[in-house]
Amino acid sequence: MRTTILAYVIALIGLVILIFGAWGFSVLNNANIIALTNYAIVFEMVGGGLAMIGLAQALRLLVVIMKNTDLALAAARAKKL
């Protein structure tokens, strides 16, 4: 249960970072003179948000695999008895 909550919290934080990265991109597009490094920072934020969302999905998948493995092991042990 705690791991599932952690996965959702990580996904939420990743979504927030992704939204702020998109907002930063829109602000930069409306500015007059901008350095190229500012765009790099925005792309890093978007990439970081996507990476955190991917990490949360991997954690959720790991939880599902662990639950299914535990059920399969319990069924195999019950058949032996």
C-alpha positions as CSV (number, residue, x, y, z in Angstrom):
1,M,0.0,0.0,0.0
2,R,2.8,2.5,0.9
3,T,4.6,1.7,-2.3
4,T,1.5,2.4,-4.4
5,I,1.0,5.7,-2.6
6,L,4.6,6.6,-3.2
7,A,4.2,5.8,-6.9
8,Y,1.3,8.1,-7.2
9,V,3.1,10.9,-5.3
10,I,6.1,10.6,-7.7
11,A,3.8,10.7,-10.7
12,L,2.0,13.8,-9.3
13,I,5.3,15.6,-8.7
14,G,6.5,14.6,-12.2
15,L,3.3,16.0,-13.7
16,V,3.8,19.3,-11.8
17,I,7.3,19.5,-13.1
18,L,6.1,18.8,-16.6
19,I,3.5,21.5,-16.3
20,F,5.9,24.1,-15.0
21,G,8.3,23.2,-17.9
22,A,5.6,23.8,-20.4
23,W,4.6,27.0,-18.7
24,G,8.3,28.1,-18.8
25,F,8.4,27.3,-22.5
26,S,5.4,29.5,-23.2
27,V,6.9,32.4,-21.2
28,L,10.1,32.1,-23.1
29,N,8.2,32.2,-26.4
30,N,6.6,35.5,-25.5
31,A,9.9,37.1,-24.5
32,N,11.8,39.4,-26.8
33,I,15.5,38.5,-26.4
34,I,16.4,35.1,-24.8
35,A,19.6,33.2,-24.3
36,L,19.7,29.7,-25.7
37,T,20.6,28.3,-22.3
38,N,17.1,29.3,-21.0
39,Y,15.6,26.9,-23.5
40,A,17.9,24.2,-22.2
41,I,16.6,24.6,-18.7
42,V,13.0,24.3,-19.9
43,F,13.8,21.1,-21.8
44,E,15.5,19.7,-18.7
45,M,12.4,20.4,-16.7
46,V,10.2,18.7,-19.2
47,G,12.5,15.7,-19.5
48,G,12.8,15.5,-15.7
49,G,9.0,15.5,-15.4
50,L,8.7,12.7,-17.9
51,A,11.4,10.7,-16.2
52,M,9.7,11.0,-12.9
53,I,6.4,9.8,-14.4
54,G,8.2,6.9,-16.0
55,L,9.8,6.0,-12.7
56,A,6.4,6.0,-11.0
57,Q,5.0,3.7,-13.7
58,A,7.9,1.3,-13.2
59,L,7.3,1.3,-9.5
60,R,3.6,0.5,-10.0
61,L,4.6,-2.3,-12.3
62,L,7.0,-3.7,-9.8
63,V,4.2,-3.7,-7.2
64,V,2.0,-5.6,-9.5
65,I,4.7,-8.1,-10.3
66,M,5.5,-8.6,-6.6
67,K,1.8,-9.2,-5.7
68,N,1.4,-11.7,-8.6
69,T,4.6,-13.5,-7.7
70,D,3.6,-13.8,-4.0
71,L,0.2,-15.2,-5.0
72,A,1.8,-17.8,-7.3
73,L,4.3,-18.9,-4.7
74,A,1.5,-19.2,-2.1
75,A,-0.6,-21.3,-4.5
76,A,2.4,-23.6,-5.3
77,R,3.1,-24.1,-1.6
78,A,-0.6,-24.9,-0.9
79,K,-0.6,-27.6,-3.6
80,K,2.5,-29.3,-2.1
81,L,0.8,-29.5,1.3
